[in-house]
Amino acid sequence: MRFFLDNNLSHRLTAPVAALLPDHTCCCARDEGLTAVDDVPLFAELRSRKFDAIITRDRRQLSNDEERSALVESGLHWLGTKDTQVGGLKGISLDCASITVGLAIVLPELLSGRQHAFTFRALPHQRDQRVKPVPLVR
């Protein structure tokens, strides 16, 4: 499968997603020269470039009638991740975790031949939700 990372996700996610899915291709908007393309023409362009799925933060693509129709017509799978409102390394890491875990779970369904839309939930990211300190004492 060919996955397209939308412009609202960091291009830095391309390498880890590609590394975890070596039998598939992952490209980003920057690398494809599609950073300023509106959603409706973007879906058709992605299909013409043989992409199978778009990974995005733009949930309006499912609620806006024109965008949803263009998405359905394109045949692309839609994979959405929630904006954690966290920047920097932590934000990229959270996006990477959400996307890679989500892809590992839904990949068999994406390969089934039917068009799908999935929303990947954000991971808990507060320190006490993700980290348990272990004291090192003698």
C-alpha positions in Angstrom: 0.0 0.0 0.0 1.0 3.6 -0.5 0.3 5.9 2.4 0.2 9.7 2.1 0.9 11.9 5.1 -1.2 15.1 4.9 0.4 18.5 5.2 -1.0 18.9 8.8 1.3 16.1 10.0 5.1 16.4 10.3 7.2 15.2 7.4 9.4 13.6 10.1 6.8 10.9 10.5 7.5 9.4 7.1 10.7 7.6 8.1 9.4 5.8 11.2 6.2 4.8 9.5 8.1 3.5 6.5 10.5 1.6 8.8 7.7 -0.1 10.6 5.9 -1.0 7.4 8.7 -2.1 5.1 6.4 -3.8 2.6 4.5 -0.5 2.1 5.4 3.1 1.0 4.9 6.2 3.0 5.3 9.7 1.5 4.5 13.2 2.8 2.9 16.3 1.3 6.2 18.1 1.2 8.0 15.3 -0.7 5.2 15.1 -3.2 4.9 18.8 -3.7 1.3 18.8 -2.5 1.5 21.2 0.5 -0.9 23.8 -0.8 -3.5 21.7 -2.5 -7.1 21.9 -1.3 -8.7 18.7 -0.1 -11.1 18.0 -3.0 -8.5 18.1 -5.8 -6.0 16.5 -3.4 -8.0 13.3 -3.2 -8.1 12.9 -7.0 -4.4 13.8 -7.3 -3.5 11.2 -4.7 -5.5 8.5 -6.5 -3.8 9.5 -9.8 -0.4 9.0 -8.1 -1.5 5.5 -7.0 -1.9 6.3 -3.3 -4.2 4.0 -1.3 -4.7 6.0 1.8 -4.4 9.5 3.3 -3.3 9.9 6.9 -4.4 13.3 8.3 -5.6 15.3 11.3 -8.3 17.0 9.2 -11.5 15.4 10.6 -13.6 17.9 8.6 -12.9 15.8 5.5 -15.5 13.4 6.8 -18.1 15.9 7.9 -17.9 18.3 5.0 -20.2 16.9 2.3 -18.1 18.0 -0.7 -14.9 16.7 0.8 -16.5 13.4 1.9 -18.0 12.9 -1.6 -14.6 13.5 -3.2 -12.9 11.1 -0.7 -15.5 8.4 -1.5 -15.1 9.0 -5.2 -11.3 8.7 -5.0 -11.5 5.3 -3.3 -8.8 6.3 -0.8 -8.8 5.0 2.7 -9.1 7.8 5.3 -7.0 7.5 8.4 -7.3 10.3 10.9 -5.4 11.0 14.1 -6.4 13.5 16.8 -4.4 16.6 17.3 -2.8 16.3 20.8 -2.0 20.0 20.9 1.5 19.0 21.9 4.5 20.3 19.9 8.1 19.3 19.4 9.6 15.9 20.0 6.8 14.8 22.3 4.1 15.8 19.7 5.9 14.0 16.9 6.4 10.9 19.1 2.7 10.9 20.1 1.6 11.1 16.4 4.0 8.4 15.4 2.8 6.1 18.2 -0.9 6.7 17.4 -0.4 6.2 13.6 1.9 3.2 13.8 -0.3 1.3 16.4 -3.4 2.2 14.5 -1.9 1.0 11.2 -0.8 -2.3 12.8 -4.4 -2.8 13.9 -6.3 -1.9 10.7 -3.9 -2.9 8.0 -5.6 -6.2 7.3 -8.9 -4.4 6.8 -7.2 -1.8 4.5 -5.9 -4.7 2.4 -9.4 -6.3 2.1 -10.3 -4.2 -1.0 -13.1 -2.2 0.6 -12.7 1.5 1.3 -12.5 2.4 5.0 -12.2 5.3 7.3 -10.7 5.0 10.7 -9.9 7.5 13.5 -6.8 6.6 15.6 -7.2 7.7 19.2 -4.5 9.8 20.8 -2.4 8.1 23.4 -2.4 9.2 27.0 0.6 11.6 27.3 0.7 13.0 30.7 3.8 11.9 32.6 1.9 9.9 35.3 -0.1 8.2 32.5 2.9 7.0 30.6 5.9 6.8 32.9 6.4 5.0 36.2 9.6 6.2 38.0 11.6 3.4 39.6 13.9 4.4 42.4 17.5 3.1 42.2 18.6 2.7 45.8 21.0 0.3 47.5 
